[in-house]
Amino acid sequence: MAKFELKLPKMGESVAEATITSWLKEVGDAIEADEAVLEIATDKVDSEVPSEVDGVLVEVLFNVDDVVQVGQTIAIIETEGGSDEVESAPKSESVKESAPVAEVSKTVTAAQETAAPVASSDDRFYSPLVKNMAKEEGVSQSELDAISGTGKDGRVTKNDMLGYLENRSAAPKAQPAQQAAPKQAEKPKATPVIASGDDEIIEMSRMGKLIAHHMVESVQTSAHVQSFIEADVTKIWNWRKKVKDGFMKREGENLTFTPIFMEAIAKALRDFPMMNISLQGDTIIKKKHINLGMAAALGDGNLIVPVIKDADQLNLVGMTKKVNDLANRARLNQLKPDDIQGGTYTVTNVGTFGSIMGTPIINQPQVGILALGAIRKVPAVVETPEGDFIGIRYKMFLSHSYDHRVVNGALGGQFVKAVKDYLEAWDSNREI
């Protein structure tokens, strides 16, 4: 009999750990290759971990709600031992892989031992993300206390940590300590909330906690600024009304307004590539691909942001099918980790809930997010060569939030104006 180590697989470029939500198999159960063994949850998406081999589950190394690092062994599966040659193949392969895995394990263990005391205090708050980075990289409490934070109230942000780790070997560790000292008294204490006997106490869901953490971190990281503009989408409204039934018969897809707006936003990002960037420390990363994040509702009422990869390369038919596919799988909780990775700019449709405008929070590490307001039928001044008159028009507000650290008002305003211009210049005779 041979034993196979089931490890937590890599689930995306920014996912380093996952929480075990349930074991689908118990010790002693027979397992087939590609059969799901357990369910996990990350800060991005829920998923299943399948077995790579046939065998019997003989040992479970973690319990439900435990947090596991990518690459860690989570279970042992006993497989049928054939000839020596059959058993030797995985052994020789594991020898090649075991060295780096063992080395990483030692590094993680050393980091955990070094950084174990890292914690927030009354004088200084560290977010769970910062503490986790410190733990993984072996940053001690004294080193962390010495980092000068650029976030709100002097808090250390993810970018501060990345910048510190990049220059760690060259930068003296004790030097920034004097800079951090004056900010120690700035953090206000949280006001305690007292519940009466008549109040209902509801535990936040795991997803709700993660969303709350990301929203607070984003506000602490980016200098949020908003620009608003109103767009006349009468041509789009009438065009869609004319072609949507034929499109449904031909393609079997519902033509909504979302893919039309996504197409215009992708074009505007191509015109203004400095909106399609990320900020890492003092370095700007200009993204080659335009990957549009699309906020979608989950079945439990929370939101998730699946990503349309290379959105500027899709025609309207392709964009419609992609939007519908991601939205449907989001509602059914069937998104894969890769579906929510790599976004460079995000769009959220607040008009779905009747809101005419909003001030959305940036999806880090991006630098902009656009909120689409509800389309309204309103009286408006219509300019013609024969003169002005009052007419009924379909209009909507576009609300653009952007990071003022790297995006000034001119760029933020020009970008959302470009989206408006593309929408208003819609070809009423366009074929699809």
Secondary structure, 3 states (H helix, E strand, C coil): CEEEEEECCCCCCCCCEEEEEEECCCCCCEECCCCEEEEEECCCCEEEEECCCCEEEEEECCCCCCEEECCCEEEEEEECCCCHHHHHHHHHHHHHHHHHHHHHHHHHHHHHHHHCCCCCCCCCCCCHHHHHHHHHHCCCHHHHHHCCCCCHHHCCCHHHHHHHHHCCCCCCCCCCHHHHHHHCCCCCCCCCCCCCCCCCCCCCCHHHHHHHHHHHHHHHHCCEEEEEEEEECHHHHHHHHHHHHHHHHHHCCCCCCHHHHHHHHHHHHHHCHHHCEEEECCEEEECCCCCEEECEECCCCCEECCEECCHHHCCHHHHHHHHHHHHHHHHCCCCCHHHHCCCCEEEECHHHHCCCCCCCCCCCCCCEEEEECCCEEEEEEEEECCEEEEEEEEEEEEEEEEECCCCCHHHHHHHHHHHHHHHHCCCCCCCC
